[in-house]
Amino acid sequence: MTSTATGLKLEEGHEVVVATPFPYLVKAKSLLQHQPGFYVAAQNCAAEKSGAYTGEVSAEMLKSVGVDYVILGHSERREYFKESNEALAKKVDLVLANGMKPIFCCGEPLEVRQAETQNAYVAKQLEESLYHLTAEQLKEVVIAYEPIWAIGTGLTASAQQAQDMHAFIRAQIAGKYGREAALGLSILYGGSAKPSNAKELFASEDVDGGLIGGASLVAADFVAIAKSF
């Protein structure tokens, strides 16, 4: 994929990060490495630096094939593979130590949203996985908010609900690291964004981009969402 082939010309300050499964990372990197503003992400990495962990892929391995970003703590990884906040803190450290940028996912399930305790839930995720970082390290982190209750459930998060949580996350970071650090942080929305709602979502003051799931499987939809910026 190239910016010419997709008709997608990025403006200054915009990035497109393509997160493929492990077997396709090298191919994706070879296609995108000469396209300004286009980067490659892995969908996960191991929580250990090295050792006999058959089937795992270390951060060092990902760095060796030119990966730029690594998604950590995706809602499916948390749910199906029981990844804890403590394990994700270790992964964040490994990704940063290898010169890549973590895309750290956080967000609440339906029962938490119904109990109206989503702010405390997300604050704990941030505290236990990110707050050990220095302000300089935090500059390399991207946060992605996933309202798990609005993904594949038939429920929809409004632009206002997205903005409210993004503003809360930014305020939490400001409280820990200061206003400048919070304003410099990219916070992505990962709640079933699609061409029909992307422009409204991304117009929100604290929504800096999207973590696109199902819509990314259709190239035309993915490009349309990127163009909505």
N, C-alpha and C positions, 0 to 999 in steps of 0.2 A: 504494500500500500504506500502510495506517495501522496503528498499534498496536492500534486497536479492531478493525479488519477482520481482523487476523491472530490476535487473542486474545493478543498478546504484550505484556505489561506489564513494562517494564524496571525493575529495582531500581537504587538509587543506586550509581553507579560502574560500571554496565554500559552498553555501547554496542553498537549494531548499525551496521555500515558496509556499504553496498551498493555494490559495484564493478561498474558496467555498462560495456559498450563505449561508445566516444566518442559515437555518434549519440544515445544515450539519456540522457546525463548531465543535460541541461537538464530533461527530463521527470522524471527521478528526483528531482532537486533540488526541483522544484515540488511533488512529492507528499510529500516528507519534511521540508521545511524547517520546518514547524510542529509536528513530532513530536519531543518531547524525547528525546534519547538516540539519535536516528537520524541518520546522516551518509552522505555520498556520496563515493565514491572513483573516481578514474580508474585504469585498468589499466596505465598507462605514461605517460611524457612524453618529449619530446625532450631530448637532451643539450646542446643549444645554446640560448642565451637568445633569439636571433632570427637572421634571415638567410634566404637562399634555399634552404630545405630542403623542397621540395614533398612534401606528404603527411604531414609531421611535425606534431605538436601540442605547442606550447610550454607550459611551466609557467605563464607569464603568461596564456595563453589559458584554461587550466583554471581559474585563479583568477578570471578575469573572468566565468565562468558559475557561480561559487559552489561549486566543488569543495572538499572539506574534506581529503581524504587522496589520496595517489597511491601505488599499488603499484609498487615498483621492484625489478628483478632477479628477477622470477618465473622459475622454472626453465625455462619454455618460452621466455622471452625470452633467457635465457642460452644455451640449446641451439640454438634455431632462428635467432636473430638475432645470436648470437655477442657478446652484451653482456659487456664486460670489467668487472672490479672498478674500474678507473680511470674508465671511462665512467659507471659507476653513482655514483661519488663526485661527479662533476659534476652528475648528476641530483639527487642528494640535496641539494646546495648550492642548486640552482635551486628546488627545491620549498620548501625552508626560506626562501629569500629572498622567496618569494611568499606566505608566511604559511600554507602548507599543511603537513600532516604526512606524511612518508614512511613507508610500510610496507615496510621493507627485507627482502627475502627472501634466505635463505641455506640451504644444504643440500648434501648429497653424493649423487653417483650410485652405482650398484650396485658398480662396480669399486672405488671408494674404501671403501665400507662393507665389502666382502669383504676388502680389504687391512688393515682395521682402522685406517685413517689418517683417519677422518672428523673427529676433533677438530682435527687440524692443518689440514685442508682448510677447515673452517668458520672457524677462527681467522684464516686468511689472508683470507677474504672480509670478515670484520669489520674487520680491520686496514687493508686497502687501500681500503675504501669508507667507513668510518665514523670511524676514529681521528684524522682531521684535525679533527673537530668539537670545539667547546668543550663543557664539561659542560652549559652552559645550552642549547646547540643539541640536545644528545643527549636532553634532556627531551621534545623534540617528535617523537622518532623512535620508531616501533614496529618490532620485529623479528619476522619470521615464519620459523620453521624448517620447511623442506620436506625430508623424507627422500625424495629423488627416486626411490630404489630401491623405495619402497613405494607409488608412485603409478601405478596402471594396469598393474602388473606381475604381480598375483596374490600378491605378497608383502605381508606385513602387519607394520607396526611395532607393537610392544607398547607399552602405557602406560609401562612401565619404560624402554624405549628412548627414548621421547619425553621422559620426565622427565630421564633422564641427559643428553641433549643440551641441554635447556633449562637445566639446572643448570650445565652446562659454559659455555654462552653467558653466563649471568648472572655466573659466576665470572670470565670473561674481561673483562667490562665492569667488574666490581668492581676487577680488577687495574689497569685503565687509568684509571677515573674515580672509584673509591671505592665502598664498600659502599652508601651512601645512594643514589647514582645507579643502581646495579644493582637495588636493591630497588624503585625507582620506575619501572623499565623494564617495559613490557608486551611479553611474548614469546608469540607465537601459534604454534599447531601447524597445519601445513598438509599433513598426510599422510593423505588419504582419510578424514577424519572423517565419520561418518554417525550417524544417530539411535541405532543399536545400540551404538556404542562411545564416543559423545561424553561421556557422564557420567563414565565411567571415566577418559578422557583428561584432562578438565578438572578432575578431582579431584586430579590430580598437583600437588604443591606449586609447581612452577615453570612450569606451563602456565597462562597467563593468558587464553587464548581460542583461537579457531580461525580459520584462513584457509580458508574452505570452498569447494571447487571444484565437482565434479559434483553433490554433494548440494544445492547451492544452486539448481540448475535445477528442482527440485521444491519448490514453495513450502511444502508441508506438512512436508517433511523439513528444510528450512531453519529453519522455525519451531520444530520439535521439537528441533533441535540448540541453538538459542538458548535454549529453555526449559530445557535440561539444566543450565544454570548454577544 
